[in-house]
């Protein structure tokens, strides 16, 4: 699967790196679809720190959907880094809510 750093979608500027705790985490956008070794299609994933520490988001997503997936993976990274043990449904709900609240604001900031 080819990957490339692309820090900007059509309406929100995404960073190339995030500081999470004491770790610098790379942000990448992958070709669509992102497929696991088991054949599962994903819109994004968090690669834990002990195996490289990066977040990859499907580059075919746009707008609020891309932001929701990005935030979902950031929340997984924060949960792992700080030992929060958030369940997947908690991460999903928080990411969806944050994306809905923040997307219009971030869109304006990116202009």
C-alpha positions as CSV (number, residue, x, y, z in Angstrom):
1,X,0.0,0.0,0.0
2,X,1.5,3.3,-1.0
3,X,1.5,6.1,1.5
4,X,2.3,9.8,1.2
5,X,2.2,12.8,3.5
6,X,-0.5,15.1,2.4
7,X,-1.3,17.6,5.1
8,X,-4.3,19.3,3.5
9,X,-7.7,18.1,2.5
10,X,-10.1,20.3,0.5
11,X,-11.2,22.3,3.6
12,X,-9.2,21.5,6.7
13,X,-5.4,21.7,7.1
14,X,-4.0,18.5,8.7
15,X,-0.6,18.5,10.5
16,X,2.2,16.2,9.3
17,X,3.0,15.4,12.9
18,X,1.2,15.5,16.3
19,X,2.8,15.6,19.8
20,X,1.0,13.0,21.9
21,X,2.6,12.9,25.4
22,X,6.3,12.9,24.8
23,X,5.9,11.2,21.4
24,X,5.9,12.7,17.9
25,X,3.3,10.8,15.8
26,X,3.4,11.0,12.0
27,X,0.2,11.8,10.2
28,X,-0.2,10.2,6.7
29,X,-2.9,9.8,4.2
30,X,-3.1,6.4,2.5
31,X,-4.5,5.2,-0.8
32,X,-8.1,4.2,-0.7
33,X,-9.1,1.7,0.5
34,X,-6.7,0.9,3.4
35,X,-6.8,-2.9,3.7
36,X,-5.4,-4.9,6.6
37,X,-3.4,-8.1,6.1
38,X,-6.6,-9.9,7.1
39,X,-8.5,-8.2,4.2
40,X,-10.5,-5.8,6.4
41,X,-11.1,-2.4,4.8
42,X,-10.4,0.6,7.1
43,X,-10.9,4.3,6.7
44,X,-7.9,4.9,9.0
45,X,-5.7,3.3,11.6
46,X,-3.4,4.0,14.5
47,X,-0.1,2.2,14.5
48,X,1.1,2.0,18.1
49,X,4.3,3.7,19.3
50,X,6.2,0.4,19.7
51,X,5.7,-0.3,16.0
52,X,6.3,3.2,14.6
53,X,3.7,5.6,16.0
54,X,1.7,6.9,13.1
55,X,-1.8,7.7,12.1
56,X,-3.0,6.9,8.6
57,X,-6.3,8.3,7.1
58,X,-7.9,7.2,3.9
59,X,-7.2,10.0,1.4
60,X,-10.5,9.5,-0.5
61,X,-12.5,10.9,2.5
62,X,-13.6,14.5,2.5
63,X,-14.8,17.2,4.9
64,X,-16.4,16.2,8.2
65,X,-16.0,12.5,7.5
66,X,-12.2,12.8,7.1
67,X,-12.0,14.9,10.3
68,X,-14.1,12.3,12.2
69,X,-11.7,9.5,11.1
70,X,-8.7,11.6,11.9
71,X,-10.0,12.4,15.4
72,X,-11.0,8.7,15.9
73,X,-7.4,7.7,15.3
74,X,-6.0,10.5,17.5
75,X,-8.3,9.4,20.3
76,X,-7.0,5.8,20.0
77,X,-3.4,7.2,20.2
78,X,-4.2,9.3,23.2
79,X,-6.0,6.4,24.9
80,X,-3.0,4.1,24.3
81,X,-0.4,6.7,25.3
82,X,-2.1,7.6,28.6
83,X,-3.5,4.2,29.5
84,X,-7.1,5.3,29.3
85,X,-8.4,2.0,27.9
86,X,-11.2,3.6,26.0
87,X,-13.6,1.2,24.3
88,X,-14.0,1.4,20.6
89,X,-17.6,2.7,20.9
90,X,-16.4,5.5,23.3
91,X,-13.7,6.5,20.7
92,X,-16.2,6.4,17.9
93,X,-18.8,8.5,19.8
94,X,-16.3,11.1,20.9
95,X,-14.7,11.4,17.5
96,X,-18.1,11.8,15.7
97,X,-19.2,14.5,18.3
98,X,-16.0,16.4,18.1
99,X,-15.9,16.3,14.3
100,X,-19.5,17.7,14.1
101,X,-18.7,20.5,16.5
102,X,-15.3,21.4,15.2
103,X,-15.5,20.9,11.4
104,X,-17.1,24.3,10.6
105,X,-14.7,26.1,12.9
106,X,-11.6,24.4,11.5
107,X,-12.8,24.9,8.0
108,X,-12.9,28.7,8.6
109,X,-9.4,28.6,10.3
110,X,-7.9,26.9,7.3
111,X,-8.9,29.7,4.9
